[in-house]
């Protein structure tokens, strides 16, 4: 019998995308204007894997395991029973996340790493799926409202 899997895409941040891609797109335009087609090809081939990486991040809850995948390639996993807490983070450290609005998933001391930074798109549903497996997870995510919160973006 196959385990039920719940798949959550990574949130893609407009701000992070602009920070990463704006200089490269500007360089691409300059190369096109100056007819440096080899440079355009090389830059395009360099950008393609980054775009695929951004669009292919997934968090999969399979039974009692949380798996992180980029397209179909596994890039990490943890037992949901090892999760202690989930809280909001804007940490800029490298992580399997295409957004700066992240969740810090703190793990027990026996785990390989002390925490993971992820950014599931359907955040509340993701947390509920984790708590369905491990109801002892402490969740601390403030429900902010205000002028700086536009379309669920936090600046």
TIGU-855546 format. One record per residue: x, y, z of N, C-alpha, C in turn; residue in three letters. Coordinates in steps of 0.02 Angstrom, whole numbers, padded with zeros to 5 digits, always signed. Example, Ala and Ser with C-alpha at 12.3 -4.5 7.8 and 13.67 -1.06 7.14 Angstrom:
BEGIN
+00660-00284+00390+00615-00225+00390+00660-00165+00390ALA;+00642-00112+00354+00684-00053+00357+00645+00002+00394SER;
This chain:
BEGIN
+00042-00059+00000+00000+00000+00000+00044+00062+00000UNK;+00030+00108-00045+00070+00169-00052+00049+00221+00000UNK;+00100+00254+00030+00087+00307+00078+00057+00367+00043UNK;+00012+00401+00077-00016+00463+00050+00037+00517+00054UNK;+00047+00552-00001+00095+00607-00003+00060+00673-00013UNK;+00081+00722+00026+00056+00790+00018+00115+00831-00007UNK;+00104+00864-00064+00158+00902-00096+00143+00977-00091UNK;+00193+01014-00069+00188+01087-00062+00245+01119-00101UNK;+00227+01162-00149+00277+01198-00187+00309+01252-00143UNK;+00368+01274-00163+00400+01329-00127+00368+01395-00149UNK;+00359+01440-00102+00337+01508-00118+00393+01541-00158UNK;+00375+01579-00210+00426+01614-00249+00417+01689-00236UNK;+00469+01719-00208+00467+01789-00189+00485+01834-00247UNK;+00444+01884-00260+00457+01933-00312+00521+01972-00294UNK;+00528+01991-00232+00586+02030-00210+00651+01990-00220UNK;+00653+01927-00198+00713+01886-00206+00728+01874-00279UNK;+00676+01865-00320+00685+01855-00392+00716+01917-00424UNK;+00692+01976-00404+00720+02038-00431+00793+02047-00411UNK;+00808+02032-00349+00877+02039-00325+00924+01993-00364UNK;+00901+01932-00377+00943+01883-00411+00947+01894-00486UNK;+00890+01909-00518+00887+01908-00590+00895+01976-00624UNK;+00881+02031-00590+00884+02097-00622+00953+02112-00651UNK;+01008+02102-00615+01074+02116-00645+01089+02072-00705UNK;+01068+02009-00701+01081+01963-00756+01040+01980-00818UNK;+00978+02001-00807+00936+02020-00864+00962+02085-00895UNK;+00985+02131-00854+01015+02192-00879+01077+02176-00921UNK;+01118+02131-00897+01178+02110-00934+01158+02076-01000UNK;+01105+02036-00999+01080+02004-01059+01058+02055-01111UNK;+01022+02106-01089+00999+02159-01134+01058+02196-01165UNK;+01108+02212-01124+01168+02247-01149+01203+02204-01202UNK;+01208+02138-01189+01239+02093-01238+01199+02090-01303UNK;+01133+02089-01297+01091+02087-01357+01099+02151-01398UNK;+01100+02208-01365+01107+02272-01400+01175+02275-01435UNK;+01226+02249-01404+01294+02250-01433+01308+02190-01477UNK;+01257+02148-01487+01261+02089-01531+01316+02041-01511UNK;+01320+02028-01446+01368+01979-01420+01327+01914-01408UNK;+01314+01880-01463+01267+01823-01460+01295+01763-01422UNK;+01361+01752-01424+01391+01698-01386+01381+01710-01311UNK;+01390+01773-01291+01379+01790-01220+01307+01781-01200UNK;+01261+01799-01244+01189+01789-01230+01174+01715-01221UNK;+01202+01673-01265+01191+01601-01261+01219+01573-01195UNK;+01281+01593-01178+01312+01568-01116+01274+01591-01054UNK;+01255+01654-01053+01216+01680-00996+01148+01646-00991UNK;+01116+01636-01049+01051+01602-01050+01057+01530-01024UNK;+01110+01496-01044+01120+01427-01020+01138+01425-00946UNK;+01166+01479-00920+01181+01484-00849+01117+01499-00809UNK;+01074+01541-00837+01012+01559-00803+00961+01502-00801UNK;+00961+01460-00852+00912+01407-00856+00910+01361-00794UNK;+00968+01335-00771+00965+01293-00711+00941+01330-00649UNK;+00957+01394-00643+00935+01433-00586+00859+01441-00587UNK;+00831+01455-00646+00758+01461-00652+00725+01394-00638UNK;+00754+01340-00663+00727+01273-00649+00731+01257-00574UNK;+00786+01277-00542+00793+01267-00471+00739+01305-00432UNK;+00728+01368-00451+00678+01410-00418+00608+01380-00424UNK;+00591+01355-00483+00523+01331-00496+00512+01258-00476UNK;+00565+01222-00460+00557+01151-00446+00561+01130-00374UNK;+00566+01177-00327+00571+01158-00256+00504+01134-00229UNK;+00506+01077-00195+00445+01047-00167+00460+01021-00097UNK;+00410+01024-00054+00413+00994+00012+00360+00940+00013UNK;+00380+00879+00026+00334+00822+00021+00328+00791+00090UNK;+00265+00784+00114+00252+00749+00176+00227+00680+00156UNK;+00269+00630+00168+00253+00561+00149+00252+00519+00213UNK;+00192+00503+00235+00187+00467+00298+00211+00510+00355UNK;+00265+00489+00389+00292+00528+00445+00360+00559+00428UNK;+00373+00567+00363+00437+00596+00339+00423+00660+00300UNK;+00463+00711+00314+00462+00773+00275+00521+00771+00228UNK;+00507+00771+00163+00559+00767+00112+00563+00834+00075UNK;+00625+00854+00060+00636+00913+00019+00661+00889-00048UNK;+00628+00910-00102+00647+00888-00169+00654+00948-00215UNK;+00701+00943-00260+00707+00992-00314+00693+00952-00377UNK;+00635+00966-00407+00604+00925-00459+00596+00855-00429UNK;+00628+00804-00454+00619+00738-00425+00681+00716-00387UNK;+00729+00760-00379+00792+00744-00346+00787+00759-00271UNK;+00793+00708-00228+00790+00721-00156+00850+00762-00133UNK;+00837+00813-00091+00892+00853-00065+00892+00856+00011UNK;+00851+00816+00042+00851+00813+00115+00786+00785+00140UNK;+00788+00760+00201+00727+00736+00234+00737+00733+00309UNK;+00682+00732+00344+00685+00725+00416+00621+00690+00440UNK;+00626+00657+00495+00568+00625+00525+00527+00680+00559UNK;+00463+00683+00546+00420+00735+00574+00419+00730+00651UNK;+00430+00672+00678+00433+00664+00751+00492+00703+00781UNK;+00543+00718+00740+00601+00757+00764+00590+00832+00764UNK;+00533+00854+00738+00520+00926+00735+00495+00952+00802UNK;+00530+01002+00829+00510+01032+00893+00464+01092+00883UNK;+00483+01136+00836+00444+01197+00827+00448+01223+00755UNK;+00399+01265+00738+00397+01299+00674+00384+01372+00689UNK;+00427+01416+00663+00417+01487+00675+00439+01527+00613UNK;+00417+01590+00609+00432+01634+00553+00505+01652+00554UNK;+00535+01656+00495+00605+01677+00488+00614+01716+00424UNK;+00657+01765+00426+00677+01802+00366+00752+01796+00356UNK;+00781+01742+00382+00852+01729+00378+00873+01723+00304UNK;+00927+01756+00286+00949+01756+00216+00999+01700+00200UNK;+01011+01655+00248+01056+01599+00234+01029+01558+00176UNK;+01075+01525+00143+01057+01482+00087+01013+01425+00113UNK;+00959+01413+00077+00913+01360+00097+00872+01338+00037UNK;+00839+01280+00042+00796+01258-00013+00731+01298-00012UNK;+00736+01361-00030+00680+01407-00026+00688+01461-00078UNK;+00634+01476-00114+00637+01529-00165+00605+01593-00140UNK;+00605+01602-00074+00575+01661-00044+00614+01680+00018UNK;+00611+01744+00036+00642+01766+00099+00594+01759+00158UNK;+00530+01750+00144+00480+01738+00196+00479+01663+00208UNK;+00509+01641+00262+00522+01570+00273+00494+01545+00339UNK;+00496+01480+00345+00481+01448+00408+00546+01416+00433UNK;+00560+01428+00496+00618+01394+00528+00589+01333+00564UNK;+00608+01275+00540+00586+01212+00570+00642+01187+00615UNK;+00633+01194+00681+00685+01173+00729+00678+01099+00743UNK;+00736+01065+00745+00737+00992+00754+00769+00973+00820UNK;+00757+00911+00841+00787+00886+00903+00863+00881+00896UNK;+00898+00875+00952+00971+00874+00952+01000+00814+00914UNK;+00962+00759+00910+00988+00700+00876+00990+00709+00800UNK;+00955+00759+00774+00951+00770+00702+01019+00793+00675UNK;+01029+00783+00610+01092+00800+00577+01105+00875+00580UNK;+01052+00916+00571+01057+00988+00573+01009+01014+00626UNK;+01024+01073+00657+00980+01098+00710+00913+01126+00684UNK;+00912+01149+00621+00850+01176+00593+00852+01175+00517UNK;+00793+01186+00486+00787+01192+00414+00750+01257+00399UNK;+00768+01291+00345+00732+01350+00323+00696+01332+00258UNK;+00630+01336+00260+00589+01318+00202+00535+01371+00192UNK;+00503+01371+00134+00450+01420+00121+00393+01388+00081UNK;+00352+01347+00113+00296+01317+00076+00244+01369+00056UNK;+00215+01359-00002+00167+01406-00030+00103+01408+00012UNK;+00074+01352+00025+00013+01348+00066+00034+01334+00139UNK;+00059+01386+00170+00092+01381+00235+00048+01351+00290UNK;-00012+01376+00297-00057+01353+00351-00074+01279+00341UNK;-00088+01260+00279-00104+01190+00264-00043+01145+00277UNK;+00016+01170+00263+00078+01134+00275+00087+01121+00350UNK;+00077+01173+00390+00084+01166+00462+00032+01117+00490UNK;-00029+01121+00466-00081+01074+00488-00063+01002+00470UNK;-00033+00992+00412-00012+00924+00392+00044+00898+00438UNK;+00090+00943+00457+00143+00923+00504+00113+00905+00572UNK;+00067+00948+00596+00036+00937+00662-00009+00875+00662UNK;-00034+00855+00605-00074+00793+00602-00031+00732+00617UNK;+00033+00736+00599+00080+00681+00613+00110+00689+00682UNK;+00129+00750+00701+00160+00763+00766+00124+00822+00799UNK;+00073+00808+00840+00035+00863+00871+00074+00903+00923UNK;+00134+00880+00942+00174+00914+00993+00216+00972+00964UNK;+00213+00983+00899+00251+01037+00868+00225+01104+00892UNK;+00271+01145+00917+00254+01212+00941+00257+01259+00881UNK;+00203+01295+00868+00199+01341+00811+00195+01412+00837UNK;+00242+01454+00813+00242+01524+00832+00250+01566+00769UNK;+00192+01582+00738+00191+01623+00678+00140+01678+00690UNK;+00164+01740+00698+00117+01795+00710+00074+01808+00648UNK;+00012+01826+00660-00034+01844+00606-00031+01920+00599UNK;+00017+01944+00560+00028+02016+00555-00021+02047+00506UNK;-00045+02104+00523-00086+02145+00479-00055+02215+00480UNK;-00059+02250+00426-00033+02318+00427-00017+02344+00358UNK;+00010+02404+00357+00023+02439+00295+00078+02406+00254UNK;+00126+02373+00285+00181+02342+00250+00164+02272+00225UNK;+00105+02249+00239+00084+02183+00217+00037+02190+00158UNK;+00063+02176+00098+00024+02183+00037+00025+02116+00001UNK;-00032+02089-00015-00038+02026-00051+00003+01971-00018UNK;+00002+01968+00048+00038+01918+00087+00114+01925+00080UNK;+00138+01984+00059+00210+01996+00056+00229+02031+00121UNK;+00287+02016+00147+00315+02051+00203+00378+02085+00179UNK;+00382+02151+00184+00441+02187+00163+00487+02199+00221UNK;
